[in-house]
Amino acid sequence: MKPEDRENEKEHNEAKSHKVHKGKVEELQKRLDELQKEKDDIFAQLQRVSADYANYQKRSVRQIADSISYEKEKIIKSLLPMLDDFEHALENIRSAQAPETVVKGVQIVYEHVLGILRSHGVEQTRALGEKFDPALHRAIMTKPDPQQPDGVVLEEHRKGYSLNGHTIRPSEVIVNKIAQQPPAEPENDEVKDTE
């Protein structure tokens, strides 16, 4: 091979190699641009999600406060008629001639209060005659009554209440506790000698 041909072949190979490298560089640059665009898109999406989350946190605090305020107002509004009933009862007590009228007025107010509480999911806990349940009752003392089964509520000193099935105040009760008789000891007046 002539030196000129070698020189031409060398130039040709270099040009070919340069084209290959240039193609790879262009391909890598294109891939880099795609990755940069993808990174920018993901970063923008992350910023939007972050802003949405911050707004959600602010909004949820405000919604909770508004909800609590609304529920308070609703409860207070439901109690106002009871207050009116008490005012009417107090007026009637002053002018009432018969104690039965006063008792009837107080009974009406009491039933109205219970109705308001029921409308909010509050129920009185049954206690009298029921088996003692520490989840519903709080024993303030015990006393024996042989006519009743052991562990039964004999008296209720303060009513208990539950809200939507959850005890919010246990009943204060007196529970029947029958004293245990110690086992009778065998009478050993005489010791028998077996010998």
Stockholm file with secondary structure:
# STOCKHOLM 1.0

chainA/1-195         MKPEDRENEKEHNEAKSHKVHKGKVEELQKRLDELQKEKDDIFAQLQRVSADYANYQKRSVRQIADSISYEKEKIIKSLLPMLDDFEHALENIRSAQAPETVVKGVQIVYEHVLGILRSHGVEQTRALGEKFDPALHRAIMTKPDPQQPDGVVLEEHRKGYSLNGHTIRPSEVIVNKIAQQPPAEPENDEVKDTE
#=GR chainA/1-195 SS CCHHHHHHHHHHHHHHHHHHHHHHHHHHHHHHHHHHHHHHHHHHHHHHHHHHHHHHHHHHHHHHHHHHHHHHHHHHHHHHHHHHHHHHHHHHHHHCSSHHHHHHHHHHHHHHHHHHHHHTTEEECCCTTSBCCTTTEEEEEEECCTTSCTTBEEEEEECCEEETTEEEECEEEEEECCCCCCCCCCCCSSCCCCC
#=GC SS_cons         CCHHHHHHHHHHHHHHHHHHHHHHHHHHHHHHHHHHHHHHHHHHHHHHHHHHHHHHHHHHHHHHHHHHHHHHHHHHHHHHHHHHHHHHHHHHHHHCSSHHHHHHHHHHHHHHHHHHHHHTTEEECCCTTSBCCTTTEEEEEEECCTTSCTTBEEEEEECCEEETTEEEECEEEEEECCCCCCCCCCCCSSCCCCC
//
